[in-house]
Amino acid sequence: MKIVRRIGAPPGRRGCSSAQNCPDVFELSDGRFAVIGTDCTHELDAELPPDAGRADYERIVVVTRETLIRAKSDIPDV
């Protein structure tokens, strides 16, 4: 598995001035997506709807609205 490309605008174009807290989205060579964001599993786990599940190795990651909106145009429809 490798990172193929960034999805959306680079952090610098979204106003991120350091590499310390810059959410990001990447497309992987196997078709999945990798997300850099804040781990909010502890805060949000109990808020998940009844039909949502999370394995012990999965995390609930939060990214800024701007990050996802700017990524939208790069995400394939199919």
N, C-alpha and C positions, 0 to 999 in steps of 0.2 A: 504494500500500500504506500502510495506517495501522494504528495500534494501536487495537483495538476495546475490549479490557478486560484487566485483570489476571486471571491464573489463580491461584487460591489466596490465602492471606493476605498482606497487605502486609508488607514487611520489619519495620516497627515491631512488629507483632503476633507476629513470629517472633524478637524479641529483638535485632534489628539496630538499633544506636543511631546509626549514621552512614550516609551515602550512599556511603561509600568502598568497602564490601565486602559488598553486600547482593544475593545472587542473587535472580532474579525471573523469572517466566514470563508472557508476554503472548500473547493471541490476536490475530492479524492479520486485516485485512479480507478477505484472500484465502483465509482458512481455515488458513493455516500458523501456526506458533507461533514466537515469538522468545524466546530465553533469554539472560539476563544471568548469566554465571558466570565461573569462572576458566579461562582458556585453558591447557589441559594437553596440547595437541597434541604437543609435543616429548616429554613424559614417557610418553604413552600410545600414540602412533602404532604403535610396534613391538609393542604388546600386543594390537592388534586381531586378532580371529580371521580366518582365511584368507578367509572369505566376506564380510568387511566391507571396504568401500572408502571412500576419502576423496579428494575432489578437492583440488587445490592451494589453492583458495579456501575450502575448508571447514575448520573447526576442531573439535577435541574439547573440549567445554566441560563443566566439572564444577560441579554445584550441590550444596548440602547435601541430605541425605536428607529433612530436615524440609521443605525447599522443595518437593520433588517430592511428598511424601506429602500436604502441605496443598493442593497443586494438583490432586490426583487427583479430588476431588469436583467440581471445576469443568470437567474435561475430558469432552466428550461421548463417549458410547459408540459412536455412529455418526457 
